């Protein structure tokens, strides 16, 4: 089946009722998206647009009905007002999108630093354990193309034009914060 005809998401019989109100904000929704579909969501305030998006993104799991994604597809959700750590920099937040890759590279670099310690290079067993761990991490780095993290970060930041990487989140406007959060989200793939 060609990708254009492939259903990558479906929602069947989805109903969402808030406990504070006895009225369903979403009632018995059936919906499917084909690969490559583009959509827009229009509606009055309080009509359920954000609730619907949170259900699709998996943020809200308190509903009745079924939501199914085809294997290999995922959804990211960008909040209207992203919650970002005020003490971090733009680059710190963007790197959170690639946290697993960053952690692997950090561990790899720590191991390389340990090779210079006398208590390691003078002990054959410790050296062998470190070399084995280094080889394991090298395989993970190669498999995830982690060596390309810095260029990937630069491309994402160039495309979305967030503020400079060393700028603190606390001084950013709402729009700048959303661009930083979107950059982080896109790096999560």
MARBA-3410 file (N, C-alpha, C, O; in Angstrom, 1 decimal):
189
0.8,-1.2,0.0,0.0,0.0,0.0,0.9,1.2,0.0,1.8,1.3,0.8 ~ 0.6,2.2,-0.9,1.4,3.4,-0.9,1.1,4.2,0.3,0.1,4.1,1.0 ~ 2.1,5.1,0.7,2.0,5.9,1.9,0.8,6.8,1.9,0.2,7.0,2.9 ~ 0.4,7.3,0.7,-0.7,8.3,0.6,-2.0,7.7,1.0,-2.9,8.4,1.5 ~ -2.1,6.3,0.9,-3.4,5.7,1.2,-3.3,5.0,2.5,-4.2,4.3,2.9
-2.3,5.2,3.3,-2.1,4.6,4.6,-2.7,5.4,5.7,-2.4,6.6,5.8 ~ -3.6,4.8,6.5,-4.1,5.5,7.6,-3.1,5.4,8.7,-2.8,4.3,9.2 ~ -2.6,6.5,9.2,-1.6,6.5,10.3,-2.2,6.8,11.7,-1.5,6.6,12.7 ~ -3.4,7.3,11.7,-4.0,7.6,13.0,-5.5,7.4,12.9,-6.1,7.8,11.8 ~ -6.1,6.9,13.9,-7.6,6.8,13.9,-8.1,7.0,15.4,-7.4,6.6,16.3
-9.3,7.5,15.4,-9.9,7.8,16.7,-11.3,7.2,16.5,-12.0,7.5,15.6 ~ -11.8,6.4,17.5,-13.1,5.7,17.3,-13.9,5.9,18.6,-13.5,5.4,19.7 ~ -15.1,6.5,18.5,-16.0,6.6,19.6,-15.4,7.4,20.8,-15.8,7.1,21.9 ~ -14.6,8.4,20.5,-14.0,9.1,21.6,-14.9,10.1,22.2,-15.5,11.0,21.6 ~ -15.1,10.0,23.5,-15.9,10.9,24.3,-15.1,11.4,25.5,-14.4,10.7,26.2
-15.2,12.7,25.8,-14.4,13.3,26.9,-15.4,14.2,27.7,-16.0,15.1,27.2 ~ -15.5,13.8,29.0,-16.4,14.6,29.9,-15.6,15.1,31.0,-14.8,14.3,31.6 ~ -15.6,16.3,31.4,-14.9,16.8,32.5,-15.8,16.6,33.8,-17.0,16.8,33.7 ~ -15.1,16.2,34.8,-15.9,15.9,36.1,-16.6,17.1,36.6,-17.6,17.0,37.3 ~ -16.1,18.3,36.4,-16.7,19.5,36.9,-18.0,19.9,36.1,-18.8,20.6,36.6
-18.2,19.3,34.9,-19.4,19.5,34.1,-20.0,18.2,33.7,-19.2,17.2,33.5 ~ -21.2,18.1,33.7,-21.9,16.9,33.3,-22.1,16.8,31.7,-22.7,15.9,31.3 ~ -21.5,17.7,31.0,-21.7,17.8,29.6,-20.4,17.3,28.9,-19.3,17.7,29.3 ~ -20.5,16.5,27.9,-19.3,16.0,27.2,-18.8,17.2,26.3,-19.5,17.8,25.5 ~ -17.5,17.4,26.4,-16.9,18.4,25.5,-16.6,17.8,24.1,-16.6,18.5,23.1
-16.3,16.5,24.1,-16.2,15.7,22.9,-17.1,14.5,23.0,-17.2,13.9,24.1 ~ -17.9,14.3,22.0,-18.9,13.2,22.1,-18.9,12.3,20.9,-19.2,12.7,19.8 ~ -18.5,11.0,21.1,-18.6,10.0,20.1,-17.9,10.4,18.8,-18.5,10.3,17.7 ~ -16.6,10.8,18.9,-15.8,11.2,17.7,-15.2,10.1,17.0,-14.6,9.2,17.6 ~ -15.4,10.0,15.7,-14.7,9.1,14.8,-13.9,9.9,13.8,-14.5,10.8,13.1
-12.6,9.5,13.6,-11.8,10.3,12.8,-10.6,9.5,12.4,-10.0,8.7,13.2 ~ -10.1,9.7,11.2,-8.8,9.0,10.7,-8.0,10.0,9.9,-8.6,10.8,9.2 ~ -6.7,9.8,9.9,-5.8,10.7,9.1,-5.0,9.8,8.2,-4.5,8.7,8.6 ~ -4.9,10.2,6.9,-4.0,9.5,6.0,-2.6,10.1,6.1,-2.5,11.2,6.6 ~ -1.6,9.3,5.7,-0.2,9.8,5.7,-0.2,11.1,4.9,-0.7,11.1,3.8
0.5,12.1,5.4,0.7,13.4,4.7,-0.5,14.3,4.8,-0.5,15.4,4.2 ~ -1.6,14.0,5.5,-2.7,14.8,5.6,-2.4,16.1,6.3,-1.5,16.2,7.2 ~ -3.0,17.2,5.9,-2.9,18.5,6.5,-4.3,18.9,7.1,-5.3,18.6,6.4 ~ -4.3,19.4,8.2,-5.6,19.8,8.8,-5.6,21.0,9.6,-4.5,21.5,10.0 ~ -6.7,21.6,9.8,-6.8,22.8,10.6,-8.0,22.5,11.6,-8.9,21.8,11.3
-7.9,23.1,12.8,-8.9,23.0,13.8,-9.5,24.3,14.1,-8.8,25.2,14.6 ~ -10.8,24.5,13.9,-11.4,25.7,14.1,-12.6,25.5,15.1,-13.2,24.4,15.1 ~ -12.8,26.4,16.0,-14.0,26.3,16.9,-14.0,27.4,17.9,-12.9,28.1,18.1 ~ -15.1,27.6,18.5,-15.2,28.7,19.5,-14.4,28.3,20.8,-14.0,27.1,21.0 ~ -14.1,29.3,21.6,-13.5,29.0,22.9,-14.3,28.0,23.7,-15.5,28.2,23.8
-13.6,27.0,24.3,-14.3,26.1,25.1,-15.0,24.9,24.3,-15.7,24.1,24.9 ~ -14.8,24.9,23.0,-15.4,23.9,22.2,-14.7,22.5,22.2,-15.2,21.6,21.6 ~ -13.5,22.5,22.7,-12.8,21.2,22.9,-11.6,21.0,22.0,-11.0,19.9,21.9 ~ -11.1,22.1,21.3,-10.0,22.0,20.4,-8.7,21.6,21.1,-8.1,20.6,20.7 ~ -8.4,22.2,22.2,-7.2,21.8,23.0,-7.3,20.5,23.6,-6.3,19.7,23.6
-8.5,20.2,24.1,-8.7,18.8,24.7,-8.5,17.8,23.6,-7.9,16.7,23.9 ~ -9.1,18.0,22.4,-8.9,17.0,21.3,-7.5,16.8,21.0,-7.0,15.7,20.8 ~ -6.7,17.9,20.9,-5.3,17.8,20.5,-4.5,17.1,21.6,-3.6,16.3,21.3 ~ -4.8,17.3,22.9,-4.1,16.6,24.0,-4.4,15.1,24.0,-3.5,14.3,24.3 ~ -5.6,14.7,23.6,-5.9,13.3,23.4,-5.1,12.7,22.3,-4.5,11.6,22.5
-5.1,13.4,21.2,-4.3,12.9,20.0,-2.8,12.7,20.4,-2.2,11.7,20.1 ~ -2.3,13.7,21.1,-0.9,13.7,21.5,-0.6,12.7,22.7,0.6,12.5,23.0 ~ -1.6,12.2,23.3,-1.4,11.3,24.4,-1.2,12.0,25.7,-0.8,11.3,26.7 ~ -1.4,13.3,25.8,-1.2,14.0,27.0,-2.4,13.8,27.9,-2.2,13.6,29.2 ~ -3.6,13.7,27.4,-4.8,13.4,28.2,-5.2,12.0,27.9,-5.5,11.7,26.7
-5.2,11.2,28.9,-5.6,9.8,28.7,-6.9,9.4,29.4,-7.3,8.3,29.4 ~ -7.6,10.5,29.9,-8.8,10.3,30.6,-10.0,10.5,29.7,-10.6,11.6,29.7 ~ -10.3,9.6,28.8,-11.4,9.7,27.9,-11.9,8.3,27.6,-11.3,7.3,28.0 ~ -13.1,8.2,27.0,-13.6,6.9,26.6,-13.4,6.8,25.1,-13.5,7.8,24.3 ~ -13.2,5.6,24.6,-13.0,5.3,23.1,-11.6,4.9,22.9,-10.8,4.6,23.8
-11.3,4.8,21.6,-10.0,4.3,21.1,-9.2,5.3,20.3,-9.8,5.9,19.4 ~ -7.9,5.4,20.6,-7.0,6.2,19.8,-5.9,5.3,19.4,-5.2,4.8,20.2 ~ -5.6,5.2,18.1,-4.6,4.3,17.6,-3.7,4.9,16.6,-4.2,5.6,15.6 ~ -2.4,4.8,16.7,-1.4,5.2,15.7,-0.8,4.0,15.1,-0.6,2.9,15.7 ~ -0.5,4.1,13.8,0.2,3.0,13.1,1.6,3.0,13.7,2.2,4.0,14.1
2.2,1.8,13.7,3.6,1.7,14.3,4.6,2.6,13.5,4.5,2.7,12.2 ~ 5.5,3.2,14.2,6.5,4.1,13.6,6.1,5.5,13.5,6.9,6.3,13.0 ~ 4.9,5.9,13.9,4.4,7.3,13.9,4.2,7.8,15.3,3.8,7.0,16.2 ~ 4.5,9.0,15.5,4.2,9.6,16.8,3.8,11.1,16.6,3.8,11.6,15.5 ~ 3.3,11.6,17.7,2.8,13.0,17.7,3.5,13.7,18.9,3.7,13.2,19.9
3.8,15.0,18.6,4.3,15.9,19.6,3.3,16.9,19.9,2.5,17.2,19.1 ~ 3.3,17.4,21.1,2.3,18.4,21.5,3.1,19.7,22.1,3.9,19.6,23.0 ~ 2.8,20.8,21.4,3.4,22.1,21.9,2.3,22.8,22.6,1.3,23.2,22.0 ~ 2.5,23.1,23.9,1.5,23.8,24.7,1.4,25.2,24.3,2.4,25.8,23.7 ~ 0.3,25.9,24.5,0.1,27.3,24.1,1.1,28.1,24.9,1.6,29.1,24.4
1.3,27.8,26.2,2.2,28.5,27.0,3.2,27.4,27.6,3.0,26.9,28.7 ~ 4.3,27.1,26.9,5.2,26.1,27.3,5.8,26.4,28.6,6.2,27.5,28.9 ~ 5.9,25.4,29.5,6.6,25.5,30.8,8.0,25.2,30.6,8.4,24.0,30.4 ~ 8.9,26.2,30.7,10.3,26.0,30.6,11.0,26.5,31.8,10.6,27.4,32.5 ~ 12.1,25.8,32.1,12.9,26.1,33.3,13.6,27.5,33.1,14.4,27.7,32.2
13.2,28.4,33.9,13.7,29.8,33.8,15.2,30.0,34.0,15.8,30.9,33.5 ~ 15.8,29.0,34.7,17.2,29.1,35.0,18.1,28.6,33.9,19.3,28.8,33.9 ~ 17.5,27.9,32.9,18.3,27.3,31.8,18.4,28.3,30.7,17.7,29.3,30.6 ~ 19.3,28.0,29.8,19.5,28.8,28.6,18.7,28.1,27.4,18.2,27.0,27.5 ~ 18.6,28.9,26.3,17.9,28.4,25.1,18.6,27.1,24.7,17.8,26.1,24.4
19.9,27.0,24.6,20.5,25.8,24.2,20.3,24.6,25.1,20.1,23.5,24.7 ~ 20.2,24.9,26.4,19.9,23.8,27.4,18.6,23.2,27.1,18.4,22.0,27.1 ~ 17.6,24.1,26.9,16.2,23.6,26.6,16.1,22.8,25.3,15.5,21.8,25.2 ~ 16.8,23.4,24.2,16.8,22.7,22.9,17.4,21.3,23.0,16.9,20.4,22.4 ~ 18.5,21.2,23.8,19.2,19.9,23.9,18.3,18.9,24.7,18.5,17.7,24.5
17.3,19.4,25.5,16.4,18.4,26.1,15.7,17.6,25.1,15.3,16.4,25.4 ~ 15.5,18.1,23.9,14.9,17.3,22.8,15.7,16.1,22.4,15.2,15.2,21.8 ~ 17.0,16.2,22.6,17.9,15.1,22.2,18.6,14.6,23.5,19.7,14.2,23.5 ~ 17.8,14.5,24.6,18.4,14.2,25.9,19.1,12.8,25.9,20.1,12.6,26.5 ~ 18.5,11.8,25.2,19.0,10.5,25.2,20.4,10.5,24.5,21.4,9.9,25.0
20.5,11.2,23.4,21.7,11.3,22.6,22.8,12.0,23.4,23.9,11.6,23.4 ~ 22.4,13.1,24.1,23.3,13.9,24.9,23.9,13.0,26.0,25.1,13.1,26.3 ~ 23.0,12.2,26.6,23.4,11.4,27.8,24.4,10.3,27.3,25.4,10.0,28.0 ~ 24.2,9.7,26.1,25.1,8.7,25.6,26.5,9.4,25.3,27.5,8.8,25.6 ~ 26.5,10.5,24.7,27.7,11.2,24.3,28.5,11.6,25.6,29.7,11.5,25.7
27.7,12.1,26.6,28.4,12.5,27.9,29.0,11.3,28.6,30.1,11.4,29.1 ~ 28.3,10.1,28.6,28.9,8.9,29.2,30.1,8.5,28.4,31.1,8.0,29.0 ~ 30.1,8.5,27.1,31.2,8.2,26.2,32.4,9.0,26.6,33.5,8.5,26.7 ~ 32.2,10.3,26.7,33.3,11.3,27.0,33.8,11.0,28.4,35.0,11.1,28.6 ~ 33.0,10.7,29.4,33.5,10.4,30.7,34.4,9.1,30.7,35.4,9.1,31.4
34.0,8.1,30.0,34.8,6.9,29.9,36.1,7.3,29.3,37.2,6.8,29.7 ~ 36.2,8.1,28.2,37.4,8.5,27.6,38.3,9.2,28.6,39.5,9.0,28.6 ~ 37.7,10.0,29.4,38.5,10.7,30.5,39.1,9.7,31.5,40.2,10.0,32.0 ~ 38.3,8.7,31.8,38.8,7.7,32.8,40.0,6.9,32.3,40.8,6.4,33.2 ~ 40.2,6.8,31.0,41.4,6.1,30.5,42.7,6.8,31.0,43.7,6.1,31.0
42.7,8.0,31.3,43.9,8.8,31.7,44.2,8.6,33.2,45.2,9.1,33.7 ~ 43.3,8.0,34.0,43.5,7.8,35.4,44.4,6.6,35.7,44.2,5.5,35.2 ~ 45.4,6.8,36.5,46.4,5.8,36.9,45.7,4.5,37.4,46.1,3.4,37.1 ~ 44.7,4.7,38.3,44.0,3.6,38.9,43.2,2.7,37.8,42.9,1.6,38.1 ~ 43.0,3.3,36.6,42.4,2.6,35.5,43.4,2.0,34.6,43.4,0.7,34.4
44.4,2.8,34.1,45.3,2.2,33.1,46.4,1.3,33.8,47.1,0.6,33.0 ~ 46.5,1.3,35.1,47.4,0.3,35.7,46.7,-1.0,36.1,47.3,-1.9,36.6 ~ 45.4,-1.1,35.9,44.6,-2.3,36.2,44.0,-2.8,34.9,43.1,-2.2,34.4 ~ 44.4,-4.0,34.5,44.0,-4.6,33.2,42.5,-4.9,33.2,41.8,-4.7,32.2 ~ 42.0,-5.3,34.4,40.5,-5.6,34.4,39.7,-4.3,34.3,38.7,-4.3,33.5
40.1,-3.3,34.9,39.3,-2.0,34.8,39.4,-1.5,33.4,38.4,-1.0,32.8 ~ 40.6,-1.6,32.8,40.8,-1.2,31.4,39.9,-1.9,30.5,39.2,-1.4,29.6 ~ 39.8,-3.2,30.6,39.0,-4.1,29.8,37.5,-3.7,29.9,36.8,-3.6,28.9 ~ 37.0,-3.5,31.2,35.6,-3.1,31.4,35.3,-1.8,30.7,34.3,-1.7,30.1 ~ 36.2,-0.9,30.8,36.0,0.4,30.2,36.0,0.3,28.7,35.2,0.9,28.0
36.9,-0.5,28.1,36.9,-0.7,26.7,35.7,-1.3,26.2,35.1,-1.0,25.1 ~ 35.2,-2.3,26.9,33.9,-3.0,26.6,32.7,-2.0,26.6,31.9,-2.0,25.7 ~ 32.7,-1.2,27.6,31.6,-0.2,27.8,31.7,0.9,26.7,30.7,1.3,26.1 ~ 33.0,1.3,26.4,33.2,2.2,25.3,32.7,1.7,23.9,32.1,2.4,23.2 ~ 33.0,0.4,23.7,32.6,-0.2,22.4,31.0,-0.3,22.3,30.4,0.0,21.3
30.4,-0.6,23.5,28.9,-0.6,23.5,28.3,0.7,23.2,27.4,0.9,22.5 ~ 28.9,1.8,23.8,28.4,3.1,23.6,28.7,3.6,22.2,27.9,4.3,21.6 ~ 29.9,3.2,21.6,30.2,3.5,20.3,29.2,3.0,19.3,28.8,3.7,18.4 ~ 28.7,1.8,19.5,27.7,1.2,18.7,26.4,2.0,18.8,25.7,2.2,17.8 ~ 26.0,2.4,20.0,24.8,3.2,20.2,24.9,4.5,19.5,24.0,5.0,18.8
26.1,5.1,19.6,26.4,6.4,18.9,26.3,6.3,17.4,25.7,7.1,16.8 ~ 26.9,5.3,16.9,26.8,5.1,15.4,25.4,4.8,15.0,25.0,5.3,13.9 ~ 24.7,3.9,15.7,23.3,3.6,15.3,22.4,4.8,15.3,21.5,4.9,14.5 ~ 22.6,5.7,16.3,21.7,6.8,16.4,22.3,8.1,15.7,21.7,9.2,15.7 ~ 23.4,7.9,15.0,24.0,9.0,14.3,24.3,10.2,15.3,24.1,11.4,14.9
24.7,9.9,16.5,24.8,10.9,17.6,26.0,11.9,17.3,26.0,13.0,17.8 ~ 26.9,11.5,16.5,28.1,12.4,16.2,27.6,13.6,15.4,28.2,14.6,15.4 ~ 26.4,13.5,14.8,25.8,14.6,14.1,24.9,15.5,14.9,24.1,16.3,14.4 ~ 25.0,15.4,16.2,24.1,16.1,17.1,24.3,17.6,17.0,23.3,18.4,16.8 ~ 25.5,18.1,17.0,25.7,19.6,16.9,25.2,20.2,15.6,24.5,21.2,15.6
25.5,19.5,14.4,24.9,20.1,13.2,23.4,20.0,13.2,22.7,20.9,12.6 ~ 22.8,19.0,13.8,21.4,18.8,13.9,20.8,19.9,14.7,19.7,20.5,14.3 ~ 21.4,20.3,15.8,21.0,21.4,16.7,21.0,22.7,15.9,20.1,23.5,16.0 ~ 22.1,22.9,15.2,22.3,24.1,14.4,21.2,24.3,13.4,20.7,25.4,13.2 ~ 20.9,23.2,12.7,19.9,23.2,11.6,18.6,23.6,12.2,17.8,24.4,11.7
18.2,22.9,13.3,16.9,23.2,13.9,16.8,24.6,14.4,15.8,25.3,14.2 ~ 17.9,25.1,15.0,17.9,26.5,15.5,17.9,27.5,14.4,17.2,28.5,14.5 ~ 18.6,27.2,13.3,18.6,28.1,12.1,17.2,28.2,11.5,16.7,29.2,11.2 ~ 16.5,27.0,11.4,15.2,27.0,10.8,14.1,27.7,11.6,13.3,28.4,11.1 ~ 14.2,27.5,12.9,13.1,28.1,13.8,13.5,29.5,14.4,12.6,30.2,14.9
14.7,29.9,14.2,15.2,31.2,14.7,14.9,31.5,16.1,14.3,32.6,16.4 ~ 15.2,30.6,17.1,15.0,31.0,18.5,16.1,32.0,18.8,17.0,32.2,18.0 ~ 16.0,32.6,20.0,17.1,33.5,20.4,18.4,32.8,20.6,18.5,31.6,20.5 ~ 19.5,33.6,20.8,20.8,33.0,20.9,20.8,31.9,21.9,20.1,32.0,23.0 ~ 21.7,30.9,21.7,21.7,29.7,22.6,22.1,30.0,24.0,21.7,29.3,24.9
22.9,31.1,24.3,23.3,31.3,25.7,22.3,32.3,26.4,22.6,32.6,27.6 ~ 21.2,32.7,25.8,20.3,33.6,26.4,19.4,32.8,27.4,19.0,31.7,27.1 ~ 19.2,33.4,28.6,18.4,32.8,29.6,16.9,32.8,29.2,16.4,33.7,28.6 ~ 16.2,31.7,29.6,14.8,31.5,29.3,14.0,32.6,30.0,13.0,33.1,29.5 ~ 14.4,33.0,31.2,13.7,34.0,32.0,13.5,35.4,31.3,12.6,36.1,31.7
14.3,35.7,30.3,14.2,37.0,29.7,13.5,36.9,28.3,13.4,38.0,27.6 ~ 13.0,35.8,27.9,12.4,35.6,26.6,10.9,36.0,26.6,10.2,35.9,27.6 ~ 10.4,36.5,25.5,9.0,36.8,25.3,8.2,35.5,25.1,8.8,34.4,25.0 ~ 6.9,35.5,25.1,6.1,34.3,24.9,6.4,33.7,23.6,6.4,32.4,23.5 ~ 6.5,34.4,22.5,6.7,33.9,21.2,8.1,33.2,21.1,8.2,32.2,20.5
9.1,33.9,21.7,10.4,33.3,21.7,10.4,31.9,22.5,11.1,31.0,22.1 ~ 9.7,31.9,23.6,9.6,30.7,24.4,9.0,29.5,23.6,9.4,28.4,23.6 ~ 7.9,29.9,22.8,7.3,28.9,22.0,8.2,28.4,20.9,8.2,27.2,20.6 ~ 9.0,29.2,20.3,10.0,28.8,19.3,11.0,27.8,19.9,11.4,26.8,19.3 ~ 11.5,28.2,21.1,12.5,27.3,21.8,11.8,25.9,22.1,12.4,24.9,21.8
10.6,26.0,22.6,9.9,24.7,22.9,9.6,23.9,21.7,9.7,22.7,21.7 ~ 9.3,24.6,20.5,9.0,23.9,19.3,10.3,23.2,18.8,10.3,22.1,18.3 ~ 11.4,23.9,18.9,12.7,23.4,18.5,13.0,22.1,19.3,13.4,21.1,18.7 ~ 12.8,22.2,20.6,13.0,21.0,21.5,12.1,19.9,21.0,12.5,18.7,21.0 ~ 10.8,20.2,20.8,9.9,19.1,20.4,10.3,18.5,19.1,10.2,17.2,19.0
10.7,19.2,18.1,11.1,18.7,16.8,12.3,17.8,16.9,12.4,16.8,16.1 ~ 13.2,18.1,17.8,14.4,17.3,18.0,14.0,15.9,18.7,14.8,15.0,18.6 ~ 12.9,15.8,19.3,12.5,14.6,19.9,12.0,13.6,18.9,12.0,12.4,19.2 ~ 11.8,14.0,17.7,11.3,13.2,16.6,10.1,12.4,16.9,9.6,11.6,16.1
END
